[in-house]
Amino acid sequence: MIIKTKNNTVSKRRQCFWSTFNAWILLIPAVIILYLMIWRPSVMGMVWSLFKMKGYTPAEFAGFTNYTRVLSSSDFAKVMWNTVQYVFWSFVIGFAPPIIIAFILNELMHLRSTLRSIIYIPAILPGITILLLWYFIYSPGETGMLNMILVKMGLEPYQWLNDTRFTILYIVIEMTWAGFANTMFLYYTTIQSIDTTLYEAAIIDGAGTLQRFFNVSLPQISGLIILNIVKQVIDVFQVTQEPMVMTGGGPNGASNSVGYQIYQYGFVMGRTGEALSLGTIVFFVLIIATCFYFYLNKKVEENL
């Protein structure tokens, strides 16, 4: 009797496998791409970070020498602090506006479609185009758009991206403008899915616009807000192309980030081992943040 039960179990498992065989076939190309483009390079980078590199070829085992050089370098503390500033300013400037604009769009009765189209324009522009656009907006000469406005007002041109005190702030403004649309529409669609009877009940109780925002909309999208906080930290922590294109990490390293420092180690300074070591450190930091993100995501889904 026991043998028969085992045979039945095996038979059911085989039937289940063959019934999903087509799905497994469709997964094969994706798995191959993931292996070649993500898993294999990531593992090789971790292994090679323990070697002395000649160009992009591992020469001899070096243990944690590359990690020691990275962590003891004066650049490490500076780029980490700069990256923290990127994350900080991204919250100060870019966190609240998408939520507020999404709520305003939801409340509008007219021109909603037009405003949605206008807001989404930055999302369809190529990234390098946006970076060059803002580079010329911030141009320190009188030909820069912002400086043209200052000159018209009788003021002196300002050095904008050359001001070490606020370089990161100005770059984050560009990042917020470029990434605003996608985040805003994520909040907007979530607000749209809120049961309208909640708003109707609030209106009957005499709730105004702000009261509906704080008492209905915010509690309903609080889970998404928490997820976006973690996601924003993960995304901004990897900022690379913005300082690369707009400032070259300057002035005097004031806008250099961890991501751009990895690029400099690997492709400018020829210090491949240190690039791999710093990349591995960032990888594990982001893995922890990502696991925390998925944990929160699961909790949010359970509460829906």
Sequence and secondary structure as in RCSB ss.txt:
>XXXX:A:sequence
MIIKTKNNTVSKRRQCFWSTFNAWILLIPAVIILYLMIWRPSVMGMVWSLFKMKGYTPAEFAGFTNYTRVLSSSD
FAKVMWNTVQYVFWSFVIGFAPPIIIAFILNELMHLRSTLRSIIYIPAILPGITILLLWYFIYSPGETGMLNMIL
VKMGLEPYQWLNDTRFTILYIVIEMTWAGFANTMFLYYTTIQSIDTTLYEAAIIDGAGTLQRFFNVSLPQISGLI
ILNIVKQVIDVFQVTQEPMVMTGGGPNGASNSVGYQIYQYGFVMGRTGEALSLGTIVFFVLIIATCFYFYLNKKV
EENL
>XXXX:A:secstr
 HHHHHHHHHHHHHHHHHHTHHHHHHHHHHHHHHIIIIIHHHHHHHHHTTEEEETTEEEEE TTHHHHHHHHSHH
HHHHHHHHHHHHHHHHHHHTHHHHHHHHHHHH SSSHHHHHHHHTHHHHS HHHHHHHHHHHT SSTTSHHHHHH
HHTT     GGG TTTHHHHHHHHHHHHHHHHHHHHHHHHHHTS HHHHHHHHHTT  HHHHIIIIIHHHHHHHH
HHHHHHHHHHHHT  HHHHHHTTT STTTT  HHHHHHIIIIIS  HHHHHHHHHHHHHHHHHHHHHHHHHHHHH
HHH 
